[in-house]
Amino acid sequence: MRVRRRSGLRGWGGVGAMAVVCVLALAFVLVLPGTRSHGGRTPVAAGARTTQGVQAKAGDCQDGDVQNLSLAPADAEGPAVAAIRKRGYLRVGVDQNSYGWGYRNPNSASDDLDGFDIALAHQIAQDLLGDRDKVAFKAIPTNEREKAIADDRVDLVVRTMTITCKRLEKVAFSAPYFLTGQQVLAPRTSSITGYDKSLAGKKICSATGSTAYDHLAADKKSGTLPGSTDISTTVPNQLDCLVRLQLNEVDAVVTDGALAASQAAQDPAVELKGGTFTKEYYGVAMKRGADDLVRQVNRSLENYRKDGGWKRAYDNWLSRTLGKDSESATPPTPDYR
């Protein structure tokens, strides 16, 4: 069954259009089994190691190596996978306003979602159900990702979600599928030079529940961040920070460099300031205890890397903003424990 709801959102020019997108992202729910993806595939790096292991608890890890704590990929069917197959389609929480990741393509004649995360969700549906279009996309804001899983609104969240030990207390993660890091986005004319003392006296925006805010809060407490830096502005959806920046309500945004690069591509008046100051990995999030689903998703990710799908998706959606030679242009190699 296919159900489509048109949003009427086209293009990315102007603060007004951005604001509309951000408001709709909080409540809009999409069910689009026919959504397009123009993904593709690449071989996994030589020397990849894959060993059997068990899922670690949050207390057993550090953020720096949490990406190694996923279940090894293996074919399995348990209650989580059986429920999805009985239903006949996969429910996936995604973004609908992050350029290159999950967004409505203004150059497309259709009303479908496009982007790197959308292509990955289609691939998982193909591997799990034998049909890439058997997926219902549900747009959820940044601060609703964990709750959407807990409330059983979605089976998976594929939405630029960083794997952390703290989040492992609430959700399970797949193996990592993308490498990124936190970065500063500010107007080109700004005196801000990066994540440094130039942030003194500046007002910074981040998303509620994001790793960006966690770093800001921890670094301000430790003194790494200047004490006069104002980090009080938080928003439900990360793109809302770009709107605040465009309205001159904040001086800078701190977010994942992969997202910041996409936002800089949308607005020529802003740019990335300095390099990334953390190393983080995106993972597909699922309900804790759904080990059979984690294994299936990891199997899908393994195939996606090996058969070239990951690389072609990167070239289609992200190379224009992140570059063909960036550290992010190569898929992470799992080292299962």
C-alpha positions as CSV (number, residue, x, y, z in Angstrom):
1,M,0.0,0.0,0.0
2,R,1.3,3.4,-0.9
3,V,0.3,6.6,0.8
4,R,1.7,10.0,-0.1
5,R,1.2,13.4,1.4
6,R,2.5,16.4,-0.4
7,S,4.1,19.1,1.6
8,G,4.4,21.8,-1.1
9,L,7.9,22.6,0.0
10,R,10.2,23.5,-2.8
11,G,13.6,25.1,-2.8
12,W,15.8,26.4,0.0
13,G,16.0,30.1,-0.6
14,G,15.2,32.6,2.2
15,V,14.6,32.5,5.9
16,G,10.8,32.3,5.4
17,A,11.0,29.0,3.6
18,M,13.5,27.7,6.1
19,A,11.2,28.6,9.0
20,V,8.3,26.8,7.3
21,V,10.4,23.7,6.8
22,C,11.5,23.7,10.5
23,V,8.0,24.1,11.8
24,L,6.6,21.3,9.6
25,A,9.5,19.0,10.6
26,L,8.2,18.9,14.2
27,A,4.9,17.4,13.3
28,F,4.8,16.2,9.7
29,V,4.7,12.4,9.2
30,L,5.5,10.9,5.9
31,V,4.5,7.5,4.5
32,L,6.2,7.2,1.2
33,P,7.0,3.6,0.1
34,G,8.0,4.9,-3.3
35,T,10.6,7.4,-2.3
36,R,13.6,7.5,-4.6
37,S,17.2,7.1,-3.7
38,H,20.0,7.4,-6.2
39,G,22.5,5.5,-4.1
40,G,25.4,3.3,-5.1
41,R,28.1,1.0,-3.8
42,T,31.9,0.6,-2.9
43,P,34.3,-2.1,-1.7
44,V,35.2,-2.2,1.9
45,A,38.8,-1.1,2.7
46,A,41.5,-3.8,2.7
47,G,42.3,-5.3,6.0
48,A,38.8,-5.1,7.4
49,R,38.4,-7.2,10.5
50,T,35.2,-8.9,11.4
51,T,35.0,-11.1,14.6
52,Q,32.0,-12.3,16.5
53,G,31.1,-10.5,19.7
54,V,28.3,-9.3,21.9
55,Q,26.6,-6.0,22.3
56,A,28.3,-3.9,25.0
57,K,26.5,-2.0,27.7
58,A,27.1,1.8,27.9
59,G,29.1,1.4,31.1
60,D,31.6,-0.8,29.2
61,C,32.6,1.7,26.6
62,Q,34.0,5.1,25.8
63,D,32.7,7.4,23.1
64,G,36.0,7.1,21.2
65,D,35.6,3.4,20.6
66,V,31.9,2.8,21.0
67,Q,31.5,2.2,17.3
68,N,33.3,-1.2,17.8
69,L,30.7,-2.5,20.2
70,S,28.0,-3.5,17.8
71,L,26.9,-7.1,17.1
72,A,28.7,-8.8,14.3
73,P,26.7,-9.1,11.1
74,A,24.9,-12.4,10.8
75,D,21.6,-13.7,9.2
76,A,19.0,-14.1,12.0
77,E,15.3,-13.8,12.4
78,G,13.9,-13.1,15.9
79,P,10.8,-11.3,17.1
80,A,11.8,-7.8,15.9
81,V,12.5,-9.0,12.3
82,A,9.4,-11.3,12.3
83,A,7.2,-8.4,13.3
84,I,8.5,-6.2,10.5
85,R,8.0,-9.0,7.9
86,K,4.5,-9.7,9.1
87,R,3.6,-6.0,8.8
88,G,5.1,-6.0,5.3
89,Y,7.0,-2.7,5.5
90,L,9.8,-1.0,7.5
91,R,9.1,2.1,9.5
92,V,12.1,4.5,9.4
93,G,12.6,7.8,11.3
94,V,14.4,10.3,9.0
95,D,15.0,14.0,8.5
96,Q,13.2,15.9,5.8
97,N,15.1,19.1,5.8
98,S,18.8,18.2,5.8
99,Y,20.3,18.9,2.4
100,G,22.1,15.8,1.1
101,W,20.9,13.6,3.9
102,G,17.1,13.5,4.1
103,Y,15.4,16.3,2.2
104,R,12.8,17.2,-0.5
105,N,14.9,17.8,-3.6
106,P,13.8,21.1,-5.2
107,N,15.1,19.8,-8.5
108,S,12.9,16.7,-8.5
109,A,9.6,16.6,-10.2
110,S,8.3,14.3,-7.5
111,D,7.5,15.0,-3.9
112,D,9.8,12.2,-2.7
113,L,12.6,12.4,-0.2
114,D,16.2,12.1,-1.3
115,G,19.6,11.9,0.3
116,F,22.3,9.7,1.8
117,D,20.3,8.5,4.7
118,I,17.2,7.9,2.5
119,A,19.2,5.7,0.1
120,L,20.5,3.7,3.1
121,A,17.0,3.2,4.4
122,H,15.9,1.9,1.0
123,Q,18.8,-0.5,1.0
124,I,17.9,-2.0,4.4
125,A,14.3,-2.4,3.2
126,Q,15.6,-4.2,0.1
127,D,17.7,-6.6,2.1
128,L,15.1,-7.2,4.8
129,L,11.9,-7.4,2.8
130,G,13.1,-7.9,-0.8
131,D,11.7,-4.6,-2.0
132,R,13.4,-1.2,-1.6
133,D,10.1,0.6,-1.6
134,K,8.6,-1.3,1.4
135,V,9.5,1.5,3.7
136,A,7.4,4.2,5.5
137,F,9.3,7.3,6.3
138,K,8.4,9.3,9.4
139,A,9.9,12.7,9.7
140,I,11.1,13.3,13.3
141,P,13.0,16.2,14.8
142,T,16.5,15.8,16.3
143,N,15.3,15.7,19.9
144,E,12.7,13.0,19.2
145,R,15.0,10.3,17.8
146,E,15.3,8.2,20.9
147,K,11.7,8.7,22.0
148,A,10.4,7.7,18.6
149,I,12.1,4.3,19.0
150,A,11.0,3.9,22.7
151,D,7.4,4.7,21.7
152,D,7.5,2.1,18.9
153,R,6.7,4.7,16.3
154,V,9.6,3.5,14.2
155,D,11.7,0.4,13.8
156,L,14.8,2.3,12.8
157,V,16.2,5.8,13.0
158,V,18.4,6.7,10.0
159,R,19.0,10.3,10.7
160,T,22.6,11.4,11.1
161,M,22.6,10.0,14.7
162,T,25.9,9.8,16.4
163,I,26.8,6.6,18.3
164,T,27.6,7.4,22.0
165,C,27.8,5.5,25.2
166,K,25.1,7.7,26.7
167,R,22.7,6.9,23.9
168,L,23.4,3.2,24.3
169,E,21.5,3.4,27.6
170,K,18.3,4.1,25.6
171,V,18.8,2.6,22.1
172,A,20.8,-0.1,20.3
173,F,23.1,0.9,17.4
174,S,24.2,-0.7,14.2
175,A,27.9,-0.8,13.2
176,P,29.0,2.7,12.1
177,Y,28.1,3.9,8.6
178,F,29.7,7.4,8.5
179,L,32.5,9.3,10.1
180,T,32.2,12.9,11.0
181,G,33.0,15.4,13.8
182,Q,31.7,18.5,15.4
183,Q,32.4,21.8,13.7
184,V,31.5,25.6,13.9
185,L,29.3,27.3,11.3
186,A,29.2,31.1,11.3
187,P,28.8,34.0,8.9
188,R,31.6,34.5,6.5
189,T,32.1,38.0,7.9
190,S,32.3,36.8,11.5
191,S,35.5,37.1,13.6
192,I,35.0,33.5,14.8
193,T,37.9,31.3,13.7
194,G,36.8,27.9,15.0
195,Y,36.1,26.1,18.2
196,D,38.5,28.3,20.2
197,K,38.8,31.5,22.2
198,S,37.2,33.4,19.4
199,L,33.9,32.1,20.7
200,A,34.3,34.3,23.8
201,G,31.2,36.4,24.3
202,K,29.4,34.7,21.4
203,K,26.0,33.2,21.4
204,I,26.0,29.6,20.1
205,C,23.1,27.5,18.9
206,S,22.8,23.7,19.1
207,A,20.1,21.1,19.0
208,T,18.5,19.8,22.2
209,G,19.7,16.3,22.9
210,S,22.5,16.5,20.3
211,T,26.2,15.6,20.8
212,A,27.0,19.2,19.9
213,Y,25.2,20.5,23.0
214,D,26.8,17.7,25.2
215,H,30.3,18.9,24.0
216,L,29.5,22.5,24.6
217,A,28.2,21.9,28.1
218,A,31.1,19.7,29.1
219,D,33.7,22.1,27.6
220,K,32.2,25.1,29.3
221,K,32.2,23.3,32.6
222,S,35.8,22.2,32.2
223,G,37.0,25.6,31.0
224,T,37.9,24.4,27.6
225,L,35.3,26.8,26.2
226,P,35.5,30.5,27.2
227,G,33.3,31.2,30.2
228,S,31.6,34.1,28.5
229,T,30.3,31.8,25.6
230,D,26.5,31.7,25.7
231,I,25.3,28.1,24.9
232,S,21.7,28.6,26.2
233,T,20.1,28.6,22.7
234,T,18.9,25.1,21.9
235,V,16.3,24.1,19.4
236,P,14.3,20.9,18.8
237,N,15.5,20.5,15.2
238,Q,19.1,21.1,14.1
239,L,18.2,23.1,11.0
240,D,16.4,25.6,13.3
241,C,19.9,26.8,14.3
242,L,20.6,27.9,10.7
243,V,17.4,29.9,10.8
244,R,18.5,31.6,14.1
245,L,21.8,32.3,12.5
246,Q,20.2,33.9,9.4
247,L,18.0,36.0,11.7
248,N,21.1,37.2,13.6
249,E,19.7,35.7,16.8
250,V,22.9,33.8,17.4
251,D,26.5,34.2,16.3
252,A,27.4,30.6,15.4
253,V,26.1,27.1,15.2
254,V,27.9,24.0,16.5
255,T,26.8,20.7,14.8
256,D,28.2,17.7,12.9
257,G,30.6,18.9,10.2
258,A,28.7,16.8,7.7
259,L,25.5,18.7,8.4
260,A,27.3,22.0,8.7
261,A,28.8,21.6,5.2
262,S,25.4,20.9,3.7
263,Q,24.0,24.0,5.4
264,A,26.9,26.1,4.1
265,A,26.1,24.9,0.6
266,Q,22.5,26.1,1.0
267,D,23.5,29.6,2.3
268,P,26.6,31.3,0.7
269,A,26.6,33.9,3.6
270,V,27.8,31.3,6.1
271,E,30.9,29.0,6.2
272,L,32.7,26.4,8.3
273,K,35.1,27.9,10.7
274,G,38.1,25.8,11.6
275,G,38.3,22.0,11.4
276,T,36.3,19.3,13.2
277,F,37.2,19.1,16.9
278,T,35.8,15.6,17.6
279,K,35.6,12.3,15.8
280,E,32.1,10.7,15.8
281,Y,30.3,8.0,13.9
282,Y,26.7,7.8,12.7
283,G,24.8,4.6,13.3
284,V,21.4,3.2,12.6
285,A,19.4,3.3,15.9
286,M,17.0,0.6,17.0
287,K,15.2,-0.6,20.1
288,R,17.4,-2.1,22.8
289,G,17.1,-5.9,22.9
290,A,16.2,-6.1,19.2
291,D,19.4,-8.1,18.6
292,D,18.0,-9.9,15.6
293,L,17.3,-6.6,13.9
294,V,20.7,-5.2,14.7
295,R,22.3,-8.2,13.1
296,Q,20.2,-7.8,10.0
297,V,21.0,-4.1,9.7
298,N,24.7,-4.9,10.2
299,R,24.5,-7.5,7.4
300,S,22.9,-4.9,5.1
301,L,25.6,-2.3,5.9
302,E,28.3,-4.9,5.3
303,N,26.9,-5.6,1.9
304,Y,26.3,-1.9,1.1
305,R,30.0,-1.2,1.6
306,K,31.2,-4.3,-0.3
307,D,29.0,-4.0,-3.4
308,G,29.7,-0.3,-3.9
309,G,26.3,1.2,-2.7
310,W,27.9,3.3,0.0
311,K,30.4,5.0,-2.3
312,R,27.9,5.7,-5.0
313,A,25.5,7.2,-2.5
314,Y,28.3,9.4,-1.1
315,D,29.3,10.6,-4.6
316,N,25.6,11.4,-5.4
317,W,24.7,13.2,-2.3
318,L,27.7,14.3,-0.2
319,S,30.8,14.7,-2.4
320,R,29.7,18.2,-3.6
321,T,29.6,19.5,0.0
322,L,32.2,17.3,1.8
323,G,34.6,16.7,-1.1
324,K,35.8,13.5,-2.8
325,D,39.0,13.3,-0.8
326,S,37.8,14.1,2.7
327,E,38.1,11.6,5.6
328,S,34.4,11.1,5.5
329,A,34.6,9.9,1.9
330,T,35.5,6.4,3.0
331,P,33.0,4.2,4.9
332,P,34.1,3.2,8.4
333,T,35.4,-0.4,8.7
334,P,33.8,-2.2,11.6
335,D,36.0,-4.0,14.1
336,Y,33.4,-6.2,15.9
337,R,34.1,-7.5,19.4
